[in-house]
Amino acid sequence: MKTKHSFFAASLAAILFTFPCAAETQALKVAVVNFKTCIEKSKSGKQEQTNFDNMKKQMEDVLTEKEKALKELSKKFEDDDYLDSLSQEAQAELKHKSRNLGQEFGQHQQQFYQVLQQANFKIIQKLTEEIGDAAKMVAKAKNIDIIVNEEGTFYYNPTLDISEDVIKAMDEKSSKNETK
């Protein structure tokens, strides 16, 4: 991640210093957007977070049920009186059931982790596009030449932050899409 930011900063510096003629005739208008703030405060960012949390909760509930069943089986193995009352075949069947349930639990855990990772990636990708589109709209409206992500800067004057304008543009676009 730091490499991406360093590359971005170096690219921005190269662009700014490569075109000194343009900078001499007209000052570049630069603005900054805080990506995290846009995700946390925009309607679509909040909605995506709610959807993700709901999906995560459902998956956790399934895993909790599997874990509970696994613990119940485990308790049976700790009860010597119970084990003594079982035939060899019943004990073997209980061990087999426990092993299968443990494997199922592990598989579900891994599948859920992968599903959550993929969902998170898609959400970030979607929100990145939305923030980019909103930033372009704001840039055109305010005649801004360059908008950079706050994470790619070491320092910026807080007056350059247009995150609230970008959030407003995102929310307006989101509201228009809801009415369609």
C-alpha angles and dihedrals in degrees: 000000000000089000090055091050092047091049090048092049092047091049092049091049091049091051093048094048097040093063105047092149092062091046092052095053098040130012115238114243109223129187136181131223124198103218094195093052091050091053095045098045105034122094093237092047091051091046093050090048091051091049091048092048091050092051091047091050092052091051092047090052091054091048091048090055092050091047091050091052090048092052091050090054090046090054090055090057090053092053106087093187091055093047091049090054091057126085120238089257093051091049090050090049091050091050090048091049091049093049092049092047090050091051091047090050091051092047093049090048091053094044092049091049090052093046091050091049092050092046091049091050092051092047093051090046092050093046091046089057092047092049090047092051092047091047090053090051091051091045091054093046093049098034092242116169100197133018117190132190112252090232090064094059133078093202138357135172107258089230087071092062111109096170093120090053090050091049090050091051091048092050093048091051090046091052091050090051091050093055093052 
